[in-house]
């Protein structure tokens, strides 16, 4: 059994390795812009801003005091608005997908009833939904939350179904032999045993929620990271687009860590619920 000191050393080593890779990417980015590299897919690095320029703009976006324009110091308003939409859409998707996934994975009749509809709607990309959503919902936060819910729903559902189906039948049979009711079999046996798969689905769904955010906030939204990126694109401000991408990446990373820590607190005795 490893000691706490050994565990902390290993964690510090992994963190150092991760930061080292990030530093290497930033270094290559700097060299590529300076050297005007042309990469695969005809990516012209000369059109990208330098990392130092992006860092200054990011600081100004968060705290102001550098450029003092309409963009300065507005990060927290944009981030707050976007985070609220992501959490609303992701929370609704999880609330719908997990119970349905448990029932579909456990009962063949429920699976037969819902599987055709799931596999009919699942391949439709979010971009194909946008024109219809703008017609039936309109512009604004509700349309964005709907898109996020729709995109996060399917990975959570499919991972839950797969996880429930992988629960050992003997585990369920043992609970039934002890007189456990059907409801308790689901809540106290099937769901806990399916936790690793459900957590994987939640992480994928949360990541997709941030991915779809830009698409959802590209129309009729005043505050939000997606609207900021859309405006920067229209103004041909590549540096602001990159800043928006970095903020979304950081927000997605932090939300994933928060989700994992929260689930680890709930399922503290289940070692598979760990950060990777």
N, C-alpha and C positions, 0 to 999 in steps of 0.2 A: 504494500500500500504506500503510495507516494505521500510525502509530507506536504504541509501547506506551503512551505518555502519553495520546494521543488515545483509545485503547481504554479506559484506566482512567477517563478523564473521562466517556466515554459510559456506562460501567458505573455510575459514581457518579451520573450524571444519572438513569438508569433507577431506581436504588435510591431516590433522593430522591423521584422521582415516585410510586413504589410506597408509600413511607412516608407521603407526603402524602395519598394516597387513603385509607390506613388511618386516618390522623389525622382526616380528614374524616368517615369512617364513625363513629368513636368520638364525634366532636363531635355528629353528628346523633343518635346513640344517647342521649347525655346530654340534649340538648334535647328529644328525643321523650319520655323518661321524665319530665323536669321538666314538660313541657307536656301530658303525658297524651294524646299523639297517638293517633289510631285510623287505622291504615293499611289498605291493601287486604287482602282476605281477613279483615277485621275483626280485625286484629292490634292488641291493646290494649297500647301501650307502657308504660302505668302499672303493669302487672304484672311488668315487667322490673326487675332491680336496676340501679342506676346504675353507670357504669364504675368510679368510685372505689371503690365497695363491692366490686365484683368483683376489682379489683386488690389490695385488702387481703386478701380471702379467698384469692386465688391465692398471695400471698406466705405466708400462714399455711399453706396446703396444702403448699407446698414446704419451708418452713423453720420453721414454728411460731412461737411467741412472741407471737401476736396474740390469739387466742381460747383457745388451749390446751385444745381438746376432742379427741374421738376422731378428728376429721378432720385435725387439725394435724400437719404434718410427714410425712404419709403418701404424698405425691406419688410419691416415687421407688420405693416398693414397688409401687404401682399401675402406674406407667409401665413398670417392669422386667417385670412379669408380662404386661402387654398387648403390649409390644414382642416378647417371646419368642414369643407366640402368633401375632402378625402375621408375624414372620420365618419361623416354621415353616410356616404355611399358604401364604404367598407363595412361599417357596423350593420347596415341594413342587409347587405349581401351575406354577411356571416349569419345573421339572425334567421335568414330564410334558407340558406344553403345547408347549414349543419344539421338541423332537424330533418330536412328532406333527404339529405344524404344518408343519415343514419337509418331512416325508414327504407330507402331504396336499397341500401346494402344489406339490410336485415330481412326484408320481406319481398319475395319474388313478385307478388301481385302489385305492390307499389312500384317496383322497378319496371314491370311490364307496362304500367299505366303511364309513367313519366319519361321513360327512356327515349321513346320516339320524339317527343317534343324537345327534350334536352338536346338530342343530337341534330335536330332540325335547326334550332336557333343558335347553337354553339358556334358553328363555323362562320356566322355572319359577323363581319368585322365592325368595330365601333364606328368607323368612318361611314359605313353604309347606313347606320342608324341616324346619323346627324340630320340629313334633310327631313326625315320623317319626324324626328323629335322637335325640330324647329317649327314644324307645322302643327303638331298636336300639343306641344308644351309651350313652345316659344323660347325666347332668349332668357338667359339668367341662370341663377344658381340651381333651380330645380332641374333644368335640363342637364346641367353638369353632374349633379348628384345621381340622376337616373343613369347617365352613361357610365359613371364609376361603378354603381351598383351592378349594372348589367355585365360589365367587364370582369369584376371581381367574383361574381356569383359562380360562374362555371368552374374555374379551377378549385375553388373551395368545395363545391359540390362533388366533383369527380374524385378529388383526393379523399374526401370523407367516405364516399361509396367504396372506393378501393380499400381504404383502411378498415372499414367495418367488415368487408368480405374476407379480410385476412385474419380476423379474430379466430383463434382455434376453436373448432366446434366443441371439443371436450370441455373447454372452459365454460361455455354456455350450458352444456349438458350438466356439468357439475352444479352450477347455480340452480338449474331447474330441479335437480334431484333433491336439493336442500330446501325446496319449497319457495324459491324466490319468484315473485310475481313477474309478469311480462314487462311491466313498466320498470321494475327494479333491475331486471336483467339488462335492459337497455341503458339505464342510468348508471348502474353500479358495476356492470361487467363490460358491456359492449363499448360504451363511450370511453371509459378509462383505458381499455385495451387498445382503442383506436387512436389514442392521443397523438402519437408521433405523426401519423398520416394526416390527421386533422390540422396539426400545427404546420406541417409543410404546405397544405393548401391555403391556410391563413397567410403565411408569409408570401406565397406566390400572388394571392389575391391583393394583399396590401401593396406589393410592388407594382402590380398592374394598375392599381388605383392611382398611383403617382404618374404612371406612364400616360394614362388616359386624361389626366388632369389638363394638360396643355390643349388637347383637342376640345375638351368640354368648355374651357375658359376662353376659347378663341373667338367667341361671338357673344356680344351683348353683356360682357362682364367688365366692370370698371376696376375692381381690385382683385388681384390674384396673380400668381406667378405665370400662369398661362397667358393671361391678357398682357402682361408685361413683355413676355417673349414675342407675342404676336405684334405688339406695337413696335418693338425693336426691329423685327423683321421688315415691317413696312417702312421704317426709317433707314433701313440698310445699316443698322448698328450691330455688326457682328460681335463686338465686345460685350454689349448688353445681352445678346442672345446666349453667349457663353456663360456670363454671370448667372443668368436665370437657370441654365442647365446645371451649373455647379450647386446652386441653392436647392434645386429639386433633388439632386443626388444626395446632398447632405441630409435633407429632410427625410428622404426615403430611408437612408441608412439609420438615422436616429430613431425613426418610428419602428423599424424592424427590431432594433435593439430593445426598445421599450416594450414592444410586444413580447419578445422572448423573455425578458426579465419578469414581466407580469405573469406570463404563463408558467415560468419556472417557480414563481411564488405560489401559484395555485396547485401545480403538480410537482411539488418539490421532491417527491420520492421517485419520480420517473426520470431516469438518467438520459433518456433519449430526447428530452426537451432541453436542448442545449444549443448555444450559438455554435455555428460552424465557421 
